[in-house]
């Protein structure tokens, strides 16, 4: 009986790092996906503002404010010119920092682009 308990403890000790890596990997992937969806939503709001107002500064401000869960100081927004009847574009990038035990830390740059026809 003691041998079986010892074997189970050894198996658990061998599998624990893999399970921890898997669980934290899933959590970090979920965080990254949430940040990506938020950034995509923000660029859509920003390009809508640009298409309506034709004001790039206002579009940048709307883009940053439409992502409340992200640090607005780290969001980089680039806009195109807005010519009536032509498509215009807003692109945003955000450095996402992740940390997974036993795997390490890192940064992934998330990008989102939205295009809309500019109003007159």
DRENZAMAR-978739 format. One record per residue: residue number from 1; residue in one letter; x, y, z of N, C-alpha, C, O in turn. Coordinates in pm, 1 decimal. Each point is the difference from the previous one (the first is absolute). Layout:
DRENZAMAR-978739
(NUM, 'A', (X, Y, Z), (X, Y, Z), (X, Y, Z), (X, Y, Z)) ...
END
This chain:
DRENZAMAR-978739
(1, 'X', (81.2, -118.5, 0.0), (-81.2, 118.5, 0.0), (87.0, 127.1, 0.0), (-32.8, 97.3, -67.7)) (2, 'X', (142.8, -98.4, 142.9), (89.2, 115.2, 4.3), (67.4, 21.5, -134.6), (25.3, 113.9, -39.2)) (3, 'X', (4.0, -222.3, -32.0), (62.1, 12.6, -132.9), (-94.8, 68.2, -97.8), (43.0, 80.9, -82.3)) (4, 'X', (-172.4, -113.4, 91.0), (-97.6, 60.4, -90.4), (-13.1, 149.6, 28.1), (-10.7, 80.1, -92.9)) (5, 'X', (11.5, -43.0, 219.4), (-6.8, 141.9, 35.4), (125.8, 72.0, -47.2), (-7.6, 112.1, -50.3)) (6, 'X', (119.3, -173.9, 65.7), (126.5, 59.4, -45.2), (2.8, 16.0, -150.3), (46.7, 102.0, -50.7)) (7, 'X', (-96.4, -201.9, -21.9), (-4.2, 8.0, -145.7), (-95.4, 110.5, -45.0), (29.4, 73.2, -94.4)) (8, 'X', (-141.9, -61.6, 161.2), (-96.7, 104.9, -34.0), (59.7, 138.0, 26.6), (-22.8, 93.5, -76.7)) (9, 'X', (99.3, -80.7, 185.6), (63.2, 127.7, 31.6), (104.7, 36.5, -104.2), (10.1, 116.3, -39.0)) (10, 'X', (67.2, -212.6, -6.3), (101.1, 24.7, -103.2), (-67.4, 39.3, -131.6), (45.1, 93.0, -66.9)) (11, 'X', (-151.8, -162.4, 29.5), (-71.9, 33.8, -122.5), (-58.3, 140.9, 8.3), (5.7, 76.2, -96.5)) (12, 'X', (-61.3, -42.8, 211.4), (-55.9, 134.1, 18.2), (109.8, 105.5, -10.1), (-19.2, 104.6, -62.1)) (13, 'X', (134.3, -132.5, 123.2), (111.1, 95.5, -4.8), (50.6, 19.4, -142.9), (44.1, 109.4, -35.1)) (14, 'X', (-49.9, -212.4, -46.4), (43.4, 11.7, -139.2), (-101.7, 75.5, -85.9), (37.8, 73.1, -91.6)) (15, 'X', (-165.0, -90.8, 120.9), (-104.7, 63.9, -80.2), (-35.8, 140.2, 46.1), (-54.9, 77.1, -78.8)) (16, 'X', (83.3, -41.3, 201.8), (-36.8, 130.8, 52.4), (55.8, 116.2, -83.2), (-76.2, 91.6, -30.7)) (17, 'X', (203.8, -90.0, -7.2), (48.9, 111.8, -81.7), (-73.0, 12.5, -134.5), (-24.7, 110.9, -47.4)) (18, 'X', (-9.0, -222.9, -12.5), (-72.4, 3.0, -127.4), (-139.9, 57.0, 20.2), (-47.1, 79.8, -81.1)) (19, 'X', (-19.0, -120.4, 188.6), (-133.5, 51.8, 28.5), (2.9, 149.5, 30.8), (-87.5, 74.0, -45.2)) (20, 'X', (185.5, -29.5, 120.3), (13.1, 143.1, 31.6), (24.4, 79.2, -127.5), (-60.4, 105.3, -20.5)) (21, 'X', (148.2, -155.3, -64.7), (28.1, 65.7, -127.6), (-126.1, 7.6, -85.3), (-27.3, 103.3, -61.0)) (22, 'X', (-48.0, -209.3, 56.2), (-122.5, -4.7, -78.9), (-105.2, 97.7, 53.5), (-61.1, 73.5, -77.5)) (23, 'X', (40.1, -72.3, 207.1), (-101.2, 88.2, 59.0), (37.5, 146.3, -19.5), (-83.3, 79.6, -43.6)) (24, 'X', (206.3, -43.2, 74.9), (40.9, 139.6, -16.9), (4.0, 38.9, -147.4), (-26.6, 115.4, -33.8)) (25, 'X', (59.1, -208.9, -53.3), (-3.0, 28.2, -143.4), (-140.9, 30.5, -48.0), (-19.8, 90.7, -80.8)) (26, 'X', (-76.1, -164.3, 128.8), (-140.3, 23.9, -37.1), (-45.3, 136.6, 51.8), (-67.3, 74.2, -71.5)) (27, 'X', (103.7, -41.2, 194.2), (-38.4, 129.9, 57.4), (62.8, 114.2, -79.0), (-68.1, 97.3, -32.3)) (28, 'X', (196.1, -107.7, 1.1), (67.6, 106.5, -74.9), (-54.0, 11.3, -142.3), (-11.9, 110.6, -52.7)) (29, 'X', (-20.6, -222.8, -9.8), (-60.4, 5.2, -133.3), (-135.0, 71.3, 6.6), (-32.2, 79.4, -88.4)) (30, 'X', (-45.6, -106.6, 190.8), (-128.1, 67.4, 17.6), (16.2, 150.0, 18.1), (-77.4, 78.2, -55.3)) (31, 'X', (176.9, -37.8, 131.9), (27.7, 142.3, 18.3), (40.2, 64.9, -131.7), (-44.8, 110.2, -31.6)) (32, 'X', (129.8, -179.0, -45.7), (45.3, 54.2, -128.8), (-115.8, 10.5, -98.7), (-10.7, 97.8, -74.0)) (33, 'X', (-74.7, -197.5, 73.3), (-115.4, 2.3, -90.0), (-95.0, 113.9, 37.7), (-52.5, 68.8, -87.6)) (34, 'X', (30.6, -49.3, 216.4), (-84.0, 109.9, 46.2), (58.7, 134.1, -42.3), (-73.6, 87.2, -46.2)) (35, 'X', (203.2, -69.2, 61.0), (64.7, 124.4, -40.7), (-11.2, 20.4, -150.8), (-19.4, 112.5, -46.0)) (36, 'X', (31.3, -219.8, -30.6), (-11.3, 9.0, -145.8), (-140.5, 41.0, -43.0), (-15.8, 84.4, -88.1)) (37, 'X', (-85.7, -143.6, 149.6), (-139.3, 35.1, -31.9), (-27.8, 145.4, 40.1), (-67.5, 72.6, -73.0)) (38, 'X', (118.5, -30.9, 186.5), (-17.7, 138.7, 45.1), (65.8, 97.2, -97.3), (-57.9, 103.7, -32.5)) (39, 'X', (178.1, -136.1, -14.2), (70.8, 85.6, -94.7), (-73.8, 7.1, -133.5), (-6.4, 106.4, -61.4)) (40, 'X', (-48.8, -217.4, 16.6), (-78.2, -1.8, -124.3), (-123.0, 88.8, 13.6), (-31.1, 77.3, -90.6)) (41, 'X', (-38.5, -88.0, 202.4), (-117.1, 84.1, 25.3), (39.9, 148.0, 0.1), (-70.2, 83.6, -57.0)) (42, 'X', (182.1, -51.9, 120.5), (44.4, 139.2, 9.0), (31.9, 57.7, -137.7), (-31.6, 115.9, -26.7)) (43, 'X', (93.4, -194.5, -60.6), (30.6, 50.9, -134.1), (-127.6, 21.9, -79.8), (-7.5, 93.4, -79.9)) (44, 'X', (-91.9, -177.1, 100.0), (-128.5, 20.5, -68.7), (-64.8, 130.5, 44.2), (-52.2, 75.2, -82.2)) (45, 'X', (55.9, -48.6, 213.1), (-55.5, 125.6, 49.6), (79.8, 119.2, -52.3), (-56.9, 103.2, -35.6)) (46, 'X', (188.9, -118.7, 31.6), (85.3, 108.5, -48.3), (-20.7, 31.5, -147.4), (-5.1, 117.1, -37.9)) (47, 'X', (-6.9, -220.1, -46.0), (-19.8, 25.5, -143.1), (-138.8, 56.6, -25.1), (-19.1, 77.9, -93.3)) (48, 'X', (-77.1, -115.7, 174.8), (-134.0, 58.3, -12.9), (5.2, 149.2, 29.9), (-58.8, 80.2, -72.6)) (49, 'X', (128.5, -42.8, 178.7), (16.2, 141.8, 34.3), (73.5, 74.5, -111.8), (-37.7, 111.8, -35.1)) (50, 'X', (141.4, -172.8, -20.3), (76.0, 62.6, -108.2), (-86.8, 18.6, -123.9), (6.7, 104.4, -65.0)) (51, 'X', (-87.3, -203.5, 32.0), (-84.6, 8.0, -118.7), (-108.6, 106.3, 15.4), (-40.3, 61.7, -98.6)) (52, 'X', (-7.0, -39.8, 220.1), (-106.0, 98.2, 22.6), (56.4, 141.5, 15.5), (-47.6, 93.4, -64.4)) (53, 'X', (148.3, -78.2, 149.2), (50.2, 134.5, 32.0), (117.1, 44.4, -87.9), (26.5, 119.6, -11.6)) (54, 'X', (42.6, -213.3, -49.2), (121.3, 25.4, -80.0), (109.4, 68.8, 82.1), (81.5, 74.9, -53.8)) (55, 'X', (-81.0, -101.1, 183.4), (98.6, 57.0, 91.2), (85.7, -113.1, 56.5), (-47.2, -81.7, 78.9)) (56, 'X', (173.5, 78.4, -120.6), (89.8, -109.4, 41.4), (25.1, 1.8, 151.0), (7.1, -105.7, 62.7)) (57, 'X', (6.2, 224.1, -4.5), (23.7, 9.3, 144.9), (-115.8, -54.9, 80.2), (19.2, -67.7, 100.9)) (58, 'X', (-138.5, 97.2, -146.2), (-119.0, -51.9, 66.9), (-8.8, -151.6, -15.2), (-40.4, -70.1, 92.8)) (59, 'X', (78.3, 20.1, -210.2), (-3.2, -144.8, -23.7), (99.0, -72.5, 90.6), (-30.1, -107.9, 50.9)) (60, 'X', (147.6, 166.4, -30.6), (99.4, -60.6, 89.1), (-53.2, -2.8, 142.8), (12.8, -100.8, 69.5)) (61, 'X', (-72.7, 212.0, -25.7), (-54.2, 6.7, 136.4), (-113.1, -100.2, 20.0), (-7.4, -65.3, 104.1)) (62, 'X', (-81.0, 52.8, -203.6), (-110.3, -95.4, 10.3), (52.8, -142.6, 3.0), (-49.2, -83.4, 76.1)) (63, 'X', (149.2, 55.4, -158.7), (58.4, -134.4, -3.4), (55.9, -37.7, 137.5), (-25.3, -109.5, 50.4)) (64, 'X', (100.4, 199.8, 8.7), (59.5, -29.1, 131.4), (-105.3, -11.0, 109.6), (12.5, -83.5, 89.5)) (65, 'X', (-115.9, 166.6, -95.6), (-102.2, -5.7, 105.1), (-93.7, -119.0, -17.1), (-68.2, -38.6, 95.0)) (66, 'X', (63.8, -20.1, -214.7), (-86.8, -116.0, -23.6), (63.4, -129.9, 48.4), (-60.0, -106.8, -12.0)) (67, 'X', (180.0, 115.6, 66.2), (69.5, -118.7, 53.6), (29.1, 22.9, 148.1), (115.8, 18.9, 37.4)) (68, 'X', (-218.8, -20.4, 47.6), (20.5, 36.2, 140.7), (85.0, -98.5, 79.7), (56.7, 36.8, 102.9)) (69, 'X', (-47.4, -160.3, -148.5), (78.2, -98.2, 75.3), (147.6, -0.8, -39.7), (80.9, -69.6, 61.4)) (70, 'X', (-46.2, 147.4, -164.2), (138.9, 8.4, -44.4), (60.1, 132.9, 44.4), (-71.7, 98.4, 18.3)) (71, 'X', (203.0, -96.2, -1.3), (69.5, 122.0, 39.3), (3.6, 95.8, -119.1), (66.3, -29.8, -99.3)) (72, 'X', (-135.6, 144.4, 106.2), (-4.6, 89.1, -115.6), (135.5, 58.9, -37.6), (19.9, 40.5, -114.6)) (73, 'X', (72.4, -35.2, 208.5), (132.6, 53.3, -30.8), (81.0, -95.6, -87.2), (95.7, 41.2, -65.6)) (74, 'X', (-134.0, -168.7, 65.0), (73.8, -98.2, -79.8), (-65.8, -30.3, -134.4), (57.5, -71.9, -81.7)) (75, 'X', (-176.1, 125.1, 57.9), (-67.7, -21.1, -127.6), (54.5, 100.2, -101.0), (-0.1, 120.5, 25.1)) (76, 'X', (46.1, -169.9, -137.9), (47.5, 85.1, -108.6), (-103.9, -3.4, -110.8), (-36.9, -107.3, -47.9)) (77, 'X', (-10.3, 224.5, 7.0), (-105.2, 9.2, -100.8), (52.0, 76.7, -121.2), (59.9, 106.7, 13.2)) (78, 'X', (-83.8, -162.8, -131.1), (37.1, 64.3, -126.4), (-125.8, 13.0, -84.1), (-76.0, -95.9, -13.9)) (79, 'X', (53.4, 215.6, -43.1), (-118.2, 22.0, -83.2), (42.0, 38.8, -141.0), (109.1, 52.9, -21.1)) (80, 'X', (-197.0, -79.7, -75.3), (17.7, 45.8, -137.1), (-72.8, 131.9, -17.8), (-75.8, 42.9, 87.0)) (81, 'X', (99.8, 21.4, -201.8), (-77.4, 118.4, -35.0), (-143.1, -41.5, -29.4), (-26.4, -113.2, -40.3)) (82, 'X', (-64.8, 206.1, 61.1), (-141.2, -28.6, -21.1), (-51.6, 84.9, -116.0), (-33.2, 117.3, 17.3)) (83, 'X', (26.9, -178.4, -136.0), (-54.1, 65.5, -118.5), (-142.2, -50.0, -20.5), (-21.4, -120.9, -8.3)) (84, 'X', (-76.6, 211.1, -0.1), (-139.5, -43.5, -13.5), (-20.7, -99.2, -114.8), (44.2, 22.2, -112.7)) (85, 'X', (-111.5, -130.4, 144.5), (-29.0, -103.8, -98.1), (107.6, -106.0, -12.7), (-23.1, -104.2, -61.4)) (86, 'X', (139.8, 128.6, 117.9), (112.0, -95.0, -6.7), (14.0, -73.0, 134.1), (-40.0, 52.9, 103.7)) (87, 'X', (96.3, -173.4, -105.5), (19.9, -70.5, 126.8), (110.0, 64.6, 83.6), (99.6, 49.2, -52.9)) (88, 'X', (-119.2, -50.3, 181.7), (101.4, 47.3, 93.6), (27.9, -111.2, 99.8), (-79.7, -92.6, 14.9)) (89, 'X', (192.2, 102.0, 52.8), (45.9, -111.2, 82.7), (54.2, 50.3, 132.4), (61.7, 106.3, 7.1)) (90, 'X', (-85.5, -183.9, 97.6), (60.4, 23.2, 131.4), (67.2, -130.2, 40.7), (-61.6, -106.6, -2.1)) (91, 'X', (188.6, 116.8, 39.0), (75.1, -117.4, 46.0), (52.3, 28.5, 139.8), (52.7, 107.9, 27.4)) (92, 'X', (-68.1, -205.6, 60.2), (47.9, 14.4, 137.8), (87.8, -119.0, 35.4), (-26.4, -112.8, -41.7)) (93, 'X', (130.2, 139.2, 118.3), (87.1, -106.4, 50.7), (8.7, 13.5, 151.7), (-11.7, 109.0, 56.0)) (94, 'X', (32.8, -223.7, 8.1), (7.0, -3.1, 145.9), (97.3, -109.3, 41.9), (-13.8, -114.4, -43.4)) (95, 'X', (113.0, 147.6, 127.7), (91.9, -103.7, 48.4), (-63.6, -77.8, 115.4), (-24.8, 55.8, 106.9)) (96, 'X', (-0.8, -182.2, -128.7), (-59.8, -84.4, 103.2), (111.1, -76.6, 70.8), (76.8, -72.2, -63.6)) (97, 'X', (-68.6, 88.3, 195.2), (102.4, -66.7, 81.0), (-60.5, -124.7, 64.4), (-106.7, 6.1, 61.1)) (98, 'X', (175.5, -118.2, -75.2), (-48.1, -123.1, 62.1), (108.6, -59.0, 88.7), (118.9, 27.1, -17.2)) (99, 'X', (-162.9, -108.2, 112.2), (91.1, -67.2, 91.1), (-58.2, -137.2, 32.2), (-108.5, -11.6, 56.8)) (100, 'X', (183.2, -91.8, -94.3), (-43.1, -137.0, 25.3), (107.7, -68.6, 83.9), (114.4, -11.1, -44.1)) (101, 'X', (-149.4, -34.8, 164.3), (99.2, -69.0, 82.9), (60.3, -119.3, -74.7), (-69.4, -69.3, -74.3)) (102, 'X', (195.8, 47.2, 94.5), (77.3, -107.8, -61.2), (22.7, 21.0, -150.3), (68.5, -79.9, -63.9)) (103, 'X', (-125.0, 185.5, 7.9), (14.3, 27.1, -143.3), (69.1, 132.6, -23.1), (86.1, 11.6, -87.3)) (104, 'X', (-123.5, 88.4, 165.2), (65.7, 129.3, -9.6), (-95.8, 114.2, -27.8), (-121.8, -16.6, -6.8)) (105, 'X', (182.5, 132.9, -9.0), (-74.1, 122.1, -28.6), (25.3, 39.2, -144.5), (95.4, -46.1, -62.7)) (106, 'X', (-181.6, 131.2, 11.3), (19.7, 48.6, -135.0), (-102.1, 106.5, -34.8), (-89.4, 32.2, 78.3)) (107, 'X', (105.3, 20.7, -196.9), (-90.4, 101.9, -50.8), (-38.0, -34.9, -142.8), (85.1, -36.1, -81.4)) (108, 'X', (-213.4, 47.2, 52.2), (-52.0, -22.2, -134.6), (-68.8, 129.3, -41.5), (-76.7, 57.0, 77.6)) (109, 'X', (103.5, -10.5, -198.5), (-65.8, 120.5, -48.8), (-130.4, -38.6, -68.0), (-1.2, -70.9, -100.7)) (110, 'X', (-108.8, 119.2, 158.0), (-132.0, -24.3, -57.7), (-30.3, 112.7, -98.2), (28.7, 116.5, 27.6)) (111, 'X', (-87.0, -151.8, -143.0), (-34.5, 98.7, -102.6), (-145.8, -16.3, -38.5), (-52.7, -111.1, -5.4)) (112, 'X', (-11.3, 223.9, -21.2), (-138.0, -1.0, -48.0), (-14.8, 113.0, -100.3), (53.3, 109.3, 19.2)) (113, 'X', (-126.3, -137.0, -126.5), (-25.1, 98.8, -105.0), (-146.8, 0.6, -33.3), (-63.6, -105.1, -7.5)) (114, 'X', (9.2, 225.1, -12.7), (-139.7, 14.7, -41.7), (-4.7, 98.1, -116.4), (71.5, 100.3, -2.2)) (115, 'X', (-157.1, -131.5, -94.0), (-15.3, 83.5, -120.5), (-147.0, 35.3, -15.5), (-88.0, -83.1, 22.7)) (116, 'X', (62.3, 209.6, -62.2), (-137.6, 45.9, -22.6), (3.5, 111.3, -105.3), (98.1, 73.6, -10.3)) (117, 'X', (-203.5, -62.4, -65.8), (-7.9, 105.6, -100.3), (-20.6, 133.6, 71.0), (-82.7, 12.5, 90.4)) (118, 'X', (158.5, 84.9, -133.0), (-4.4, 132.8, 60.9), (-125.3, 73.4, -46.6), (-33.9, -1.2, -118.4)) (119, 'X', (-33.9, 64.6, 212.9), (-122.1, 73.4, -31.7), (29.7, 136.6, -58.4), (114.1, 46.3, 2.1)) (120, 'X', (-215.3, 16.5, -53.0), (18.9, 129.7, -64.8), (-58.8, 105.6, 81.9), (5.3, 117.3, -37.2)) 
END
